[in-house]
Amino acid sequence: MAGKGPGGVIAAVEPGGLGEALGFRPGDRLVAINDQPLRDIIDVQFYAAEEELRLRVERDGRPLLLETERAYGQELGLTFTNPTFDVDIRRCTNNCDFCFVKQNAPGTRRSLYVKDDDYRYSFLFGNFVTLTNLTEEDWARLEEQRLSPLYVSVHATDPELRRRFLGCPTAPDIMPQLRRLADLGIEVQAQVVLVPGLNDGRHLAQTLAGLTALYQQPVASVGIVPIGLTRYHRGRCRTYARSESQAVLDQVEDWRRQSRQALGCTFVYPSDEWYLVAGQPLPPAGEYDGFPQLENGVGLVRALLDEWAELRKDLPAKLKPATLACGTLIAPVLAHIVGELNDLSAAGWQVVPVVNRFFGPVTTVSGLLAGQDVLAALRGRPRGEVVLLPRAMFTGRYGAGSAPPGMTLDGVLRGDIARQLGRPVEMAGTMAEALAALSR
């Protein structure tokens, strides 16, 4: 990481915030705070935490100096064009056989072809990183700013197996790195992506034993995730069959039970896909310990089911008829919920599982649905009926690249879907959002 930063260009100024009071404008470049050069928004957050601020700014090529006092908890209220000012993102140097970027479909957004492995994005947005490209300067910054938590892809604790898994002969041993993070007081949310015949079975047992020994120093949770493939995969990997998914659940359940007894929490959390593929019920919410890896697909279905159990007690008086499009994996769960909803309200909702032809039918999650597949699945249905689409299939998250909000992975805008279908289109990430969007 460069020792000096160029500052960041401001995209928006929050109304009523400290930045607006100081006269910041979109297009200004915030260069330094209290004489500390700024490399990214992490620096802005860190150095702007002081009570007295001296802000160096460039406006139309001219330097400005703004000084102010900041109330406790008051933020600058600035949004930047890029969260990392010096470069767009730290690139991944690994060569994993299952890397999603390598098996991406032609015609997706340019940002999806970037192999990222940036610890700053891990801290800011929860991206999983391998720690294989950290420099001593990075470690020094981690120590100074205590960037916690970090989301770390462990995959295997055996050094040679992990190097083979990552396709990186120079990958450092992950265990000393995790201990070093513990010494810095940095929490780790870990994940283990399993590949059949590579890092499961006895290797998974070794990995879980090593990570359990580091519980809370620094590892707070371990997500167990199955390999995800598309039809463009050219490696030697394959996905897990139903019986194999059940075997993984059986093996992991022993660790989960022991963790609850010894640690007071479950600690090891299989992602929802294992249960859905194996046809097993999801654990109760209490076994997710606050859902530390919800964004990693761990506990989303349980959260959905429990949310529906509460919402069904007091449904809106009238709901618009709607078609809910989703990935094939979650479709049976949604169909069950919608069946209960229709019995209670006569809303006339229906669930349409969308086969993913863009990435291939092996890709079954809603978050990877392409706009063209949604259009193909819904064409010819009655006009006027509202289409409800999963929010996860659209962009809009800060740091997601150059795509505008409301765009699918294949570059289709939500408005384009509405126009081509001749029907209103809503997005929802929860049942509460769905009910609110479709209330009359």
Secondary structure as GFF3:
##gff-version 3
##sequence-region A 1 440
A	DSSP	beta_strand	8	13	.	.	.	ID=ss1
A	DSSP	alpha_helix	18	21	.	.	.	ID=ss2
A	DSSP	beta_strand	29	33	.	.	.	ID=ss3
A	DSSP	beta_strand	36	37	.	.	.	ID=ss4
A	DSSP	alpha_helix	41	47	.	.	.	ID=ss5
A	DSSP	beta_strand	52	59	.	.	.	ID=ss6
A	DSSP	beta_strand	62	69	.	.	.	ID=ss7
A	DSSP	beta_strand	78	80	.	.	.	ID=ss8
A	DSSP	three_ten_helix	110	113	.	.	.	ID=ss9
A	DSSP	alpha_helix	119	125	.	.	.	ID=ss10
A	DSSP	beta_strand	128	129	.	.	.	ID=ss11
A	DSSP	alpha_helix	136	145	.	.	.	ID=ss12
A	DSSP	beta_strand	150	153	.	.	.	ID=ss13
A	DSSP	alpha_helix	159	166	.	.	.	ID=ss14
A	DSSP	alpha_helix	174	183	.	.	.	ID=ss15
A	DSSP	beta_strand	188	194	.	.	.	ID=ss16
A	DSSP	alpha_helix	202	212	.	.	.	ID=ss17
A	DSSP	beta_strand	219	226	.	.	.	ID=ss18
A	DSSP	alpha_helix	242	262	.	.	.	ID=ss19
A	DSSP	beta_strand	268	270	.	.	.	ID=ss20
A	DSSP	alpha_helix	272	278	.	.	.	ID=ss21
A	DSSP	three_ten_helix	285	288	.	.	.	ID=ss22
A	DSSP	three_ten_helix	294	296	.	.	.	ID=ss23
A	DSSP	alpha_helix	300	311	.	.	.	ID=ss24
A	DSSP	beta_strand	322	327	.	.	.	ID=ss25
A	DSSP	alpha_helix	331	345	.	.	.	ID=ss26
A	DSSP	beta_strand	350	354	.	.	.	ID=ss27
A	DSSP	three_ten_helix	366	368	.	.	.	ID=ss28
A	DSSP	alpha_helix	371	378	.	.	.	ID=ss29
A	DSSP	beta_strand	386	390	.	.	.	ID=ss30
A	DSSP	three_ten_helix	391	393	.	.	.	ID=ss31
A	DSSP	alpha_helix	414	421	.	.	.	ID=ss32
A	DSSP	beta_strand	425	428	.	.	.	ID=ss33
A	DSSP	alpha_helix	431	437	.	.	.	ID=ss34
###
